[in-house]
Amino acid sequence: MGTLVFVIVLLLVVVGGIAYFARSQAAARQRQLDDAKADARRLVERLGGQVLNLTGTDAASKQALADAAERYTAAGSQLDQARTNEQARLVKETALEGLYYVRAARTAMGLDPGPKLPEELERERAGKVTEHRNVEVEGRRYEASPDPGSGTPYYYPGGRVAGRPVPQGWYSEPWWKTALVAGAWGLGSAFLFSALFDGMSGIASAEAWESGFDAGQADAMADMGGDSGMDAAGDFGGDGGYDGGGYDGGFDGGGFDGGGFDGGGFDMGGNDW
């Protein structure tokens, strides 16, 4: 009888411990979600204050504020539906993108752009328009400029669209929008990219862009491939064959670093969710 009582008590203790642990974990996850949503809400409210209190004075500032208002509406909807930390993070990114548009609008109106925003790595990697370009592609005129103007009223804060970098700058039209909506670039997109940015400092070549690389990334991968090949050859001669043929030569020269993670891209598609 005593043994039975002991077993029952032990089971109750174990069950109680598991229940307590589960409640603790759930409470911790809820606190993390609440903190993430509060952080996102702070940026959404900041964006809303700017959008509601600014009025554009020219084509560039009006368009930038319209884009900011679109992000504000999207972020508010996302915040209401956020149930995970990842969803709260997406809210924050959407609001942050809207604030980039607000800064652009204020700059276009000759106002103080306000405090700096966090520099996101993907935006930096995508590069910036550093000179004015006016090109014709398939009978259509396109402009890109580091500054707003009557011919370049569309701003983009920089980042990835459908896996490829789009530089920060002002444009005659949002040429990236088709890929943003469709999730893929058209056949002539590489030609347009080349015409707009060929030789511009800090921006990927058309070939690198087509492969989803940022400026300098393709060269770095080529260097890694070359070094790997040399190492493989050296190992082959010195060690008698094992290192050169198999694991070292194949892994270092190719796969993971060159393809995957950077080529995907939340970037902009997610922001319009």
Secondary structure as the mmCIF struct_conf table of DSSP 4:
data_model
#
loop_
_struct_conf.conf_type_id
_struct_conf.id
_struct_conf.beg_label_comp_id
_struct_conf.beg_label_asym_id
_struct_conf.beg_label_seq_id
_struct_conf.end_label_comp_id
_struct_conf.end_label_asym_id
_struct_conf.end_label_seq_id
HELX_RH_AL_P HELX_RH_AL_P1 GLY A 2 ASN A 53
BEND BEND1 ASP A 58 ASP A 58
HELX_RH_AL_P HELX_RH_AL_P2 ALA A 59 GLN A 81
BEND BEND2 THR A 84 THR A 84
HELX_RH_AL_P HELX_RH_AL_P3 ASN A 85 ALA A 108
TURN_TY1_P TURN_TY1_P1 MET A 109 GLY A 110
BEND BEND3 LEU A 111 LEU A 111
BEND BEND4 PRO A 115 PRO A 115
HELX_LH_PP_P HELX_LH_PP_P1 LYS A 116 PRO A 118
HELX_RH_AL_P HELX_RH_AL_P4 LEU A 121 ALA A 126
STRN STRN1 LYS A 128 LYS A 128
BEND BEND5 GLU A 131 GLU A 131
STRN STRN2 ARG A 133 VAL A 137
TURN_TY1_P TURN_TY1_P2 GLU A 138 GLY A 139
STRN STRN3 ARG A 140 SER A 145
BEND BEND6 PRO A 146 ASP A 147
STRN STRN4 GLY A 149 GLY A 149
TURN_TY1_P TURN_TY1_P3 SER A 150 GLY A 151
STRN STRN5 THR A 152 THR A 152
STRN STRN6 TYR A 154 TYR A 156
STRN STRN7 GLY A 159 VAL A 161
TURN_TY1_P TURN_TY1_P4 ALA A 162 GLY A 163
STRN STRN8 ARG A 164 VAL A 166
STRN STRN9 GLN A 168 GLN A 168
STRN STRN10 GLY A 169 TYR A 171
BEND BEND7 SER A 172 GLU A 173
TURN_TY1_P TURN_TY1_P5 TRP A 175 TRP A 176
HELX_RH_AL_P HELX_RH_AL_P5 LYS A 177 ALA A 182
BEND BEND8 GLY A 183 ALA A 184
TURN_TY1_P TURN_TY1_P6 LEU A 187 GLY A 188
HELX_RH_AL_P HELX_RH_AL_P6 SER A 189 PHE A 197
TURN_TY1_P TURN_TY1_P7 ASP A 198 GLY A 199
TURN_TY1_P TURN_TY1_P8 SER A 201 GLY A 202
BEND BEND9 ILE A 203 ILE A 203
HELX_RH_AL_P HELX_RH_AL_P7 ALA A 206 GLU A 210
TURN_TY1_P TURN_TY1_P9 SER A 211 GLY A 212
TURN_TY1_P TURN_TY1_P10 ALA A 215 GLY A 216
HELX_RH_AL_P HELX_RH_AL_P8 GLN A 217 ASP A 239
BEND BEND10 GLY A 240 GLY A 241
HELX_RH_AL_P HELX_RH_AL_P9 TYR A 242 GLY A 245
BEND BEND11 GLY A 246 GLY A 246
HELX_RH_AL_P HELX_RH_AL_P10 TYR A 247 GLY A 253
BEND BEND12 GLY A 254 GLY A 254
HELX_RH_AL_P HELX_RH_AL_P11 GLY A 255 GLY A 259
BEND BEND13 GLY A 260 GLY A 260
HELX_RH_3T_P HELX_RH_3T_P1 PHE A 261 GLY A 263
BEND BEND14 GLY A 264 GLY A 264
HELX_RH_AL_P HELX_RH_AL_P12 ASP A 267 ASN A 271
TURN_TY1_P TURN_TY1_P11 ASP A 272 ASP A 272
#
